[in-house]
């Protein structure tokens, strides 16, 4: 499954880039996130509770950031296990472009799922993934803009 989108954030690129690496900001933006702990410079462990169709599960997993393209781009990869509900792994490439003091954030994400989740059907999974990504980036943009205004 692949997802792509872009959002405009009323903050300079360096502020958006820093927020993408801030575990407190990320914890507040990730739907269902119960815990997000930085384990290394660019690595995190997470616990997330999600309901996808009739399946509700608590996922635990890890995420690794690659910031070698920063502050113009970064990528992340991760994997999670939801026990009997299944597992997921994937990644995303994010690019940041500053235009008139604001930042256009574009992302391309890929994910693979297995277990009970994979049996729900690709339409439900893609719809839920699109909704969750939209919630994340809407919340992320609001948090960054609020912090900038404060």
N, CA, C and O atoms as a DFTB+ gen file, in Angstrom:
600 C
 N C O
     1  1       0.839      -1.161       0.000
     2  2       0.000       0.000       0.000
     3  2       0.890       1.232       0.000
     4  3       1.895       1.281       0.709
     5  1       0.514       2.231      -0.802
     6  2       1.275       3.463      -0.889
     7  2       0.363       4.655      -0.617
     8  3      -0.796       4.673      -1.031
     9  1       0.905       5.649       0.084
    10  2       0.183       6.884       0.388
    11  2       1.067       8.067       0.047
    12  3       2.265       8.047       0.326
    13  1       0.493       9.087      -0.548
    14  2       1.227      10.322      -0.807
    15  2       0.307      11.505      -0.515
    16  3      -0.904      11.433      -0.723
    17  1       0.893      12.577      -0.038
    18  2       0.114      13.791       0.224
    19  2       1.085      14.917       0.543
    20  3       2.294      14.706       0.631
    21  1       0.544      16.100       0.711
    22  2       1.346      17.239       1.139
    23  2       0.479      18.161       1.985
    24  3      -0.739      18.225       1.820
    25  1       1.137      18.874       2.896
    26  2       0.451      19.890       3.696
    27  2       1.331      21.130       3.739
    28  3       2.544      21.061       3.540
    29  1       0.698      22.253       4.001
    30  2       1.419      23.523       4.145
    31  2       1.360      23.912       5.611
    32  3       0.287      23.937       6.214
    33  1       2.523      24.217       6.184
    34  2       2.630      24.563       7.600
    35  2       3.191      25.975       7.709
    36  3       4.211      26.298       7.100
    37  1       2.514      26.810       8.491
    38  2       2.918      28.207       8.651
    39  2       4.088      28.318       9.626
    40  3       3.959      28.871      10.718
    41  1       5.232      27.779       9.204
    42  2       6.466      27.847       9.990
    43  2       7.637      27.608       9.040
    44  3       7.481      26.927       8.026
    45  1       8.810      28.165       9.359
    46  2       9.985      27.939       8.517
    47  2      10.413      26.463       8.525
    48  3      10.108      25.705       9.446
    49  1      11.122      26.099       7.474
    50  2      11.538      24.704       7.298
    51  2      12.343      24.178       8.486
    52  3      12.122      23.042       8.904
    53  1      13.263      24.958       9.039
    54  2      14.089      24.453      10.142
    55  2      13.232      24.129      11.377
    56  3      13.568      23.219      12.136
    57  1      12.146      24.854      11.581
    58  2      11.252      24.583      12.717
    59  2      10.489      23.276      12.487
    60  3      10.364      22.458      13.398
    61  1       9.984      23.086      11.276
    62  2       9.250      21.862      10.930
    63  2      10.184      20.654      11.025
    64  3       9.812      19.613      11.567
    65  1      11.391      20.802      10.494
    66  2      12.366      19.711      10.526
    67  2      12.684      19.304      11.968
    68  3      12.735      18.115      12.282
    69  1      12.895      20.274      12.829
    70  2      13.185      19.965      14.240
    71  2      11.988      19.275      14.899
    72  3      12.169      18.345      15.685
    73  1      10.779      19.718      14.590
    74  2       9.585      19.117      15.192
    75  2       9.400      17.657      14.761
    76  3       8.890      16.841      15.529
    77  1       9.812      17.337      13.543
    78  2       9.702      15.953      13.061
    79  2      10.609      14.994      13.833
    80  3      10.460      13.776      13.731
    81  1      11.540      15.543      14.601
    82  2      12.455      14.722      15.380
    83  2      12.223      14.843      16.882
    84  3      12.984      14.289      17.676
    85  1      11.189      15.556      17.268
    86  2      10.893      15.812      18.677
    87  2       9.906      14.762      19.184
    88  3       8.751      14.755      18.758
    89  1      10.337      13.873      20.087
    90  2       9.442      12.800      20.537
    91  2       8.170      13.316      21.208
    92  3       7.124      12.677      21.104
    93  1       8.236      14.452      21.890
    94  2       7.025      14.990      22.519
    95  2       6.007      15.438      21.477
    96  3       4.810      15.193      21.629
    97  1       6.475      16.087      20.429
    98  2       5.577      16.500      19.341
    99  2       4.998      15.267      18.655
   100  3       3.791      15.188      18.427
   101  1       5.851      14.316      18.331
   102  2       5.386      13.111      17.641
   103  2       4.372      12.334      18.471
   104  3       3.372      11.856      17.935
   105  1       4.615      12.204      19.759
   106  2       3.705      11.480      20.651
   107  2       2.309      12.095      20.611
   108  3       1.305      11.383      20.608
   109  1       2.258      13.420      20.581
   110  2       0.974      14.117      20.558
   111  2       0.266      13.981      19.212
   112  3      -0.957      14.107      19.149
   113  1       0.997      13.730      18.151
   114  2       0.422      13.682      16.803
   115  2       0.015      12.286      16.346
   116  3      -0.916      12.145      15.553
   117  1       0.685      11.271      16.827
   118  2       0.428       9.906      16.357
   119  2      -0.884       9.409      16.951
   120  3      -1.008       9.308      18.171
   121  1      -1.871       9.097      16.099
   122  2      -3.151       8.601      16.614
   123  2      -2.966       7.323      17.445
   124  3      -2.309       6.379      17.007
   125  1      -3.546       7.309      18.634
   126  2      -3.498       6.130      19.497
   127  2      -2.182       5.905      20.206
   128  3      -1.997       4.860      20.831
   129  1      -1.249       6.864      20.128
   130  2       0.069       6.678      20.731
   131  2      -0.019       6.748      22.253
   132  3      -0.460       7.749      22.819
   133  1       0.402       5.682      22.895
   134  2       0.456       5.648      24.356
   135  2       1.840       5.985      24.864
   136  3       1.985       6.633      25.901
   137  1       2.860       5.549      24.138
   138  2       4.249       5.783      24.541
   139  2       5.101       6.003      23.298
   140  3       4.878       5.376      22.263
   141  1       6.065       6.885      23.408
   142  2       7.074       7.055      22.377
   143  2       8.353       7.431      23.103
   144  3       8.462       8.513      23.679
   145  1       9.308       6.531      23.069
   146  2      10.532       6.705      23.830
   147  2      11.718       6.730      22.889
   148  3      11.883       5.840      22.056
   149  1      12.541       7.754      23.027
   150  2      13.759       7.848      22.225
   151  2      14.771       6.868      22.791
   152  3      15.097       6.928      23.976
   153  1      15.272       5.962      21.953
   154  2      16.215       4.947      22.412
   155  2      17.637       5.213      21.933
   156  3      18.593       4.639      22.454
   157  1      17.771       6.085      20.938
   158  2      19.066       6.441      20.383
   159  2      18.881       7.781      19.673
   160  3      17.774       8.320      19.657
   161  1      19.935       8.317      19.094
   162  2      19.820       9.610      18.429
   163  2      18.668       9.664      17.430
   164  3      17.933      10.651      17.388
   165  1      18.506       8.633      16.641
   166  2      17.469       8.615      15.606
   167  2      16.580       7.377      15.692
   168  3      16.075       6.908      14.672
   169  1      16.386       6.848      16.887
   170  2      15.573       5.644      17.042
   171  2      14.586       5.806      18.191
   172  3      14.892       6.407      19.220
   173  1      13.394       5.254      17.987
   174  2      12.317       5.352      18.966
   175  2      11.626       4.010      19.124
   176  3      11.580       3.209      18.190
   177  1      11.089       3.770      20.313
   178  2      10.193       2.644      20.548
   179  2       8.825       3.233      20.823
   180  3       8.702       4.274      21.468
   181  1       7.781       2.548      20.320
   182  2       6.437       3.088      20.455
   183  2       5.452       2.010      20.889
   184  3       5.647       0.821      20.635
   185  1       4.390       2.459      21.550
   186  2       3.229       1.617      21.871
   187  2       2.005       2.405      21.419
   188  3       1.770       3.529      21.862
   189  1       1.231       1.790      20.528
   190  2       0.095       2.465      19.902
   191  2      -1.112       1.536      19.931
   192  3      -0.993       0.345      19.644
   193  1      -2.272       2.083      20.277
   194  2      -3.520       1.322      20.240
   195  2      -4.349       1.840      19.068
   196  3      -4.641       3.033      18.987
   197  1      -4.727       0.942      18.163
   198  2      -5.512       1.307      16.993
   199  2      -6.689       0.365      16.814
   200  3      -6.634      -0.809      17.180
   201  1      -7.747       0.903      16.245
   202  2      -8.904       0.093      15.860
   203  2      -9.039       0.233      14.353
   204  3      -9.242       1.329      13.831
   205  1      -8.923      -0.882      13.672
   206  2      -9.057      -0.909      12.219
   207  2     -10.194      -1.865      11.897
   208  3     -10.060      -3.080      12.046
   209  1     -11.305      -1.310      11.458
   210  2     -12.492      -2.138      11.252
   211  2     -12.867      -2.779      12.573
   212  3     -12.966      -2.088      13.587
   213  1     -13.080      -4.096      12.583
   214  2     -13.459      -4.781      13.821
   215  2     -12.270      -5.167      14.706
   216  3     -12.460      -5.702      15.799
   217  1     -11.050      -4.901      14.242
   218  2      -9.850      -5.340      14.960
   219  2      -9.265      -4.176      15.751
   220  3      -8.924      -3.137      15.186
   221  1      -9.152      -4.363      17.072
   222  2      -8.489      -3.385      17.931
   223  2      -7.265      -4.072      18.517
   224  3      -7.350      -5.186      19.034
   225  1      -6.146      -3.406      18.431
   226  2      -4.907      -4.035      18.916
   227  2      -3.945      -2.985      19.446
   228  3      -3.987      -1.813      19.072
   229  1      -3.086      -3.451      20.322
   230  2      -1.997      -2.631      20.842
   231  2      -0.732      -3.082      20.123
   232  3      -0.319      -4.238      20.216
   233  1      -0.135      -2.149      19.412
   234  2       1.076      -2.432      18.659
   235  2       2.280      -1.916      19.415
   236  3       2.246      -0.836      20.005
   237  1       3.332      -2.691      19.391
   238  2       4.608      -2.222      19.916
   239  2       5.615      -2.379      18.790
   240  3       5.581      -3.352      18.036
   241  1       6.500      -1.416      18.691
   242  2       7.455      -1.488      17.604
   243  2       8.522      -0.432      17.723
   244  3       8.668       0.229      18.751
   245  1       9.266      -0.289      16.642
   246  2      10.345       0.695      16.639
   247  2      10.356       1.462      15.334
   248  3       9.871       0.989      14.306
   249  1      10.920       2.656      15.398
   250  2      11.037       3.543      14.247
   251  2      12.461       4.085      14.225
   252  3      13.014       4.457      15.260
   253  1      13.043       4.125      13.035
   254  2      14.383       4.669      12.854
   255  2      14.304       5.788      11.820
   256  3      13.741       5.610      10.740
   257  1      14.876       6.943      12.162
   258  2      14.914       8.090      11.257
   259  2      16.256       8.141      10.546
   260  3      17.295       7.836      11.132
   261  1      16.223       8.528       9.281
   262  2      17.444       8.780       8.525
   263  2      17.422      10.265       8.165
   264  3      16.639      10.701       7.320
   265  1      18.287      11.025       8.814
   266  2      18.280      12.475       8.639
   267  2      19.430      12.972       7.756
   268  3      19.747      14.161       7.768
   269  1      20.049      12.079       6.999
   270  2      21.200      12.484       6.194
   271  2      20.827      13.521       5.129
   272  3      21.701      14.252       4.665
   273  1      19.566      13.601       4.734
   274  2      19.143      14.585       3.736
   275  2      18.666      15.893       4.333
   276  3      18.217      16.784       3.612
   277  1      18.764      16.011       5.669
   278  2      18.209      17.167       6.358
   279  2      18.947      18.450       6.067
   280  3      20.133      18.424       5.738
   281  1      18.272      19.558       6.183
   282  2      16.884      19.764       6.596
   283  2      15.878      19.749       5.444
   284  3      14.712      20.094       5.639
   285  1      16.320      19.352       4.243
   286  2      15.409      19.327       3.095
   287  2      14.598      18.049       3.002
   288  3      13.519      18.036       2.410
   289  1      15.111      16.972       3.584
   290  2      14.434      15.681       3.469
   291  2      14.856      14.770       4.611
   292  3      15.906      14.957       5.226
   293  1      14.021      13.791       4.874
   294  2      14.346      12.744       5.836
   295  2      13.502      11.523       5.483
   296  3      12.516      11.620       4.751
   297  1      13.900      10.400       6.004
   298  2      13.103       9.197       5.798
   299  2      13.008       8.460       7.123
   300  3      13.809       8.662       8.036
   301  1      12.009       7.606       7.196
   302  2      11.855       6.784       8.391
   303  2      11.426       5.399       7.979
   304  3      10.797       5.202       6.939
   305  1      11.779       4.446       8.814
   306  2      11.336       3.076       8.599
   307  2      10.990       2.498       9.956
   308  3      11.565       2.877      10.976
   309  1      10.049       1.583       9.952
   310  2       9.638       1.002      11.223
   311  2       8.895      -0.297      11.032
   312  3       8.527      -0.692       9.925
   313  1       8.695      -0.940      12.162
   314  2       7.914      -2.173      12.174
   315  2       7.226      -2.284      13.516
   316  3       7.718      -1.796      14.534
   317  1       6.081      -2.934      13.494
   318  2       5.320      -3.098      14.724
   319  2       4.616      -4.429      14.752
   320  3       4.317      -5.021      13.714
   321  1       4.355      -4.895      15.969
   322  2       3.689      -6.172      16.149
   323  2       2.458      -5.949      17.022
   324  3       2.545      -5.364      18.102
   325  1       1.319      -6.422      16.543
   326  2       0.069      -6.294      17.284
   327  2      -0.427      -7.624      17.806
   328  3      -1.631      -7.807      17.988
   329  1       0.493      -8.569      18.053
   330  2       0.094      -9.878      18.568
   331  2      -0.787     -10.605      17.562
   332  3      -0.449     -10.693      16.381
   333  1      -1.913     -11.125      18.029
   334  2      -2.811     -11.897      17.170
   335  2      -3.406     -11.061      16.042
   336  3      -3.814     -11.606      15.016
   337  1      -3.459      -9.746      16.224
   338  2      -4.029      -8.878      15.189
   339  2      -3.150      -8.810      13.949
   340  3      -3.644      -8.580      12.845
   341  1      -1.857      -9.008      14.127
   342  2      -0.970      -8.991      12.986
   343  2       0.235      -8.102      13.198
   344  3       0.560      -7.698      14.315
   345  1       0.877      -7.816      12.099
   346  2       2.089      -6.999      12.151
   347  2       2.114      -6.044      10.957
   348  3       1.400      -6.228       9.972
   349  1       2.948      -5.035      11.076
   350  2       3.087      -4.062      10.001
   351  2       4.533      -3.605       9.921
   352  3       5.248      -3.572      10.922
   353  1       4.946      -3.258       8.724
   354  2       6.254      -2.645       8.539
   355  2       6.143      -1.683       7.371
   356  3       5.334      -1.868       6.462
   357  1       6.964      -0.663       7.415
   358  2       6.890       0.301       6.336
   359  2       7.867       1.431       6.532
   360  3       8.750       1.385       7.388
   361  1       7.684       2.447       5.714
   362  2       8.555       3.593       5.786
   363  2       7.963       4.761       5.036
   364  3       6.947       4.636       4.352
   365  1       8.609       5.887       5.173
   366  2       8.145       7.095       4.489
   367  2       9.332       7.977       4.152
   368  3      10.319       8.035       4.885
   369  1       9.211       8.662       3.023
   370  2      10.163       9.688       2.628
   371  2       9.441      11.028       2.744
   372  3       8.342      11.201       2.216
   373  1      10.064      11.963       3.434
   374  2       9.480      13.283       3.656
   375  2      10.408      14.325       3.047
   376  3      11.620      14.286       3.258
   377  1       9.833      15.260       2.287
   378  2      10.610      16.383       1.776
   379  2       9.983      17.678       2.294
   380  3       8.767      17.780       2.459
   381  1      10.836      18.648       2.541
   382  2      10.406      19.951       3.056
   383  2      10.890      21.033       2.101
   384  3      12.056      21.064       1.708
   385  1       9.969      21.919       1.738
   386  2      10.311      23.036       0.855
   387  2       9.763      24.313       1.477
   388  3       8.571      24.413       1.766
   389  1      10.636      25.278       1.679
   390  2      10.204      26.551       2.251
   391  2       9.782      27.504       1.138
   392  3      10.522      27.737       0.183
   393  1       8.566      28.052       1.286
   394  2       8.019      28.991       0.327
   395  2       7.398      30.146       1.104
   396  3       6.442      29.948       1.854
   397  1       7.934      31.337       0.930
   398  2       7.396      32.538       1.592
   399  2       7.270      32.370       3.108
   400  3       6.260      32.762       3.693
   401  1       8.283      31.794       3.742
   402  2       8.293      31.649       5.199
   403  2       7.452      30.503       5.726
   404  3       7.410      30.278       6.935
   405  1       6.780      29.770       4.843
   406  2       6.015      28.585       5.243
   407  2       6.703      27.357       4.667
   408  3       7.587      27.463       3.816
   409  1       6.283      26.193       5.144
   410  2       6.895      24.952       4.690
   411  2       5.856      24.046       4.053
   412  3       4.784      23.809       4.609
   413  1       6.198      23.548       2.875
   414  2       5.379      22.523       2.233
   415  2       6.020      21.185       2.566
   416  3       7.157      20.916       2.177
   417  1       5.285      20.350       3.287
   418  2       5.754      19.022       3.681
   419  2       5.075      18.021       2.750
   420  3       3.848      17.950       2.688
   421  1       5.879      17.255       2.036
   422  2       5.360      16.199       1.153
   423  2       5.854      14.861       1.679
   424  3       6.988      14.740       2.144
   425  1       4.980      13.850       1.598
   426  2       5.419      12.527       2.027
   427  2       4.941      11.447       1.070
   428  3       3.884      11.557       0.447
   429  1       5.747      10.406       0.973
   430  2       5.419       9.187       0.250
   431  2       5.676       8.051       1.218
   432  3       6.799       7.864       1.686
   433  1       4.634       7.294       1.516
   434  2       4.760       6.214       2.494
   435  2       4.360       4.887       1.874
   436  3       3.505       4.824       0.991
   437  1       4.995       3.834       2.354
   438  2       4.672       2.467       1.935
   439  2       4.516       1.618       3.184
   440  3       5.239       1.800       4.164
   441  1       3.575       0.695       3.145
   442  2       3.370      -0.188       4.296
   443  2       2.971      -1.573       3.824
   444  3       2.293      -1.732       2.808
   445  1       3.397      -2.558       4.568
   446  2       3.002      -3.949       4.359
   447  2       2.438      -4.463       5.667
   448  3       2.994      -4.202       6.735
   449  1       1.329      -5.196       5.587
   450  2       0.716      -5.740       6.793
   451  2       0.511      -7.236       6.647
   452  3       0.474      -7.777       5.542
   453  1       0.380      -7.890       7.799
   454  2       0.134      -9.326       7.802
   455  2      -0.753      -9.711       8.976
   456  3      -1.031      -8.880       9.840
   457  1      -1.190     -10.937       9.016
   458  2      -2.041     -11.419      10.099
   459  2      -3.504     -11.068       9.863
   460  3      -3.926     -10.896       8.719
   461  1      -4.283     -10.960      10.947
   462  2      -5.712     -10.643      10.839
   463  2      -5.961      -9.353      10.078
   464  3      -6.929      -9.243       9.325
   465  1      -5.087      -8.382      10.275
   466  2      -5.264      -7.107       9.589
   467  2      -5.274      -7.277       8.078
   468  3      -6.061      -6.632       7.386
   469  1      -4.419      -8.129       7.569
   470  2      -4.334      -8.333       6.126
   471  2      -5.615      -8.953       5.576
   472  3      -5.907      -8.816       4.388
   473  1      -6.376      -9.628       6.418
   474  2      -7.606     -10.275       5.984
   475  2      -8.784      -9.302       5.888
   476  3      -9.841      -9.666       5.373
   477  1      -8.612      -8.068       6.380
   478  2      -9.709      -7.101       6.388
   479  2     -10.010      -6.525       5.009
   480  3     -11.092      -5.983       4.779
   481  1      -9.074      -6.641       4.113
   482  2      -9.290      -6.108       2.778
   483  2      -8.534      -4.816       2.563
   484  3      -8.443      -3.971       3.454
   485  1      -7.998      -4.680       1.373
   486  2      -7.129      -3.547       1.079
   487  2      -7.877      -2.220       1.098
   488  3      -7.292      -1.199       1.461
   489  1      -9.145      -2.205       0.720
   490  2      -9.894      -0.942       0.701
   491  2     -10.042      -0.382       2.114
   492  3      -9.825       0.811       2.328
   493  1     -10.410      -1.229       3.083
   494  2     -10.557      -0.787       4.475
   495  2      -9.212      -0.367       5.048
   496  3      -9.120       0.655       5.729
   497  1      -8.168      -1.144       4.780
   498  2      -6.844      -0.831       5.305
   499  2      -6.337       0.488       4.730
   500  3      -5.854       1.340       5.475
   501  1      -6.442       0.667       3.415
   502  2      -5.949       1.901       2.805
   503  2      -6.765       3.100       3.289
   504  3      -6.202       4.163       3.548
   505  1      -8.070       2.943       3.413
   506  2      -8.905       4.028       3.915
   507  2      -8.521       4.421       5.327
   508  3      -8.442       5.607       5.649
   509  1      -8.282       3.430       6.168
   510  2      -7.885       3.708       7.555
   511  2      -6.502       4.347       7.598
   512  3      -6.281       5.301       8.344
   513  1      -5.570       3.828       6.802
   514  2      -4.220       4.388       6.772
   515  2      -4.237       5.836       6.289
   516  3      -3.525       6.680       6.833
   517  1      -5.038       6.123       5.282
   518  2      -5.155       7.489       4.779
   519  2      -5.723       8.406       5.856
   520  3      -5.246       9.525       6.044
   521  1      -6.744       7.925       6.561
   522  2      -7.359       8.709       7.640
   523  2      -6.346       8.976       8.761
   524  3      -6.244      10.102       9.247
   525  1      -5.598       7.946       9.170
   526  2      -4.619       8.099      10.242
   527  2      -3.494       9.049       9.841
   528  3      -3.059       9.873      10.647
   529  1      -3.020       8.938       8.597
   530  2      -1.970       9.847       8.120
   531  2      -2.495      11.279       8.107
   532  3      -1.790      12.206       8.506
   533  1      -3.726      11.457       7.649
   534  2      -4.326      12.785       7.645
   535  2      -4.434      13.360       9.046
   536  3      -4.150      14.538       9.261
   537  1      -4.845      12.526      10.008
   538  2      -4.949      12.974      11.402
   539  2      -3.582      13.374      11.942
   540  3      -3.447      14.397      12.613
   541  1      -2.554      12.550      11.642
   542  2      -1.206      12.854      12.112
   543  2      -0.744      14.211      11.594
   544  3      -0.330      15.070      12.373
   545  1      -0.815      14.405      10.264
   546  2      -0.267      15.618       9.689
   547  2      -1.095      16.860      10.025
   548  3      -0.537      17.951      10.146
   549  1      -2.399      16.719      10.176
   550  2      -3.222      17.853      10.600
   551  2      -2.812      18.274      12.012
   552  3      -2.610      19.457      12.283
   553  1      -2.694      17.297      12.898
   554  2      -2.285      17.569      14.270
   555  2      -0.862      18.123      14.311
   556  3      -0.584      19.070      15.046
   557  1       0.029      17.539      13.528
   558  2       1.417      18.003      13.478
   559  2       1.478      19.466      13.051
   560  3       2.154      20.271      13.691
   561  1       0.787      19.808      11.989
   562  2       0.772      21.180      11.513
   563  2       0.235      22.143      12.562
   564  3       0.791      23.224      12.754
   565  1      -0.844      21.758      13.245
   566  2      -1.435      22.613      14.276
   567  2      -0.476      22.820      15.433
   568  3      -0.328      23.941      15.921
   569  1       0.183      21.746      15.884
   570  2       1.104      21.843      17.016
   571  2       2.298      22.735      16.674
   572  3       2.706      23.569      17.482
   573  1       2.855      22.554      15.470
   574  2       3.998      23.367      15.062
   575  2       3.588      24.837      14.952
   576  3       4.318      25.720      15.402
   577  1       2.430      25.100      14.357
   578  2       1.974      26.481      14.216
   579  2       1.658      27.121      15.567
   580  3       1.964      28.295      15.781
   581  1       1.048      26.360      16.480
   582  2       0.768      26.877      17.840
   583  2       2.053      27.227      18.576
   584  3       2.149      28.276      19.213
   585  1       3.046      26.334      18.484
   586  2       4.324      26.571      19.163
   587  2       5.009      27.793      18.560
   588  3       5.649      28.561      19.279
   589  1       4.884      27.974      17.279
   590  2       5.497      29.115      16.590
   591  2       4.840      30.429      17.015
   592  3       5.508      31.455      17.150
   593  1       3.518      30.383      17.223
   594  2       2.770      31.580      17.613
   595  2       2.991      31.957      19.074
   596  3       2.831      33.119      19.448
   597  1       3.354      30.985      19.894
   598  2       3.502      31.232      21.350
   599  2       4.728      32.041      21.679
   600  3       4.984      32.326      22.849
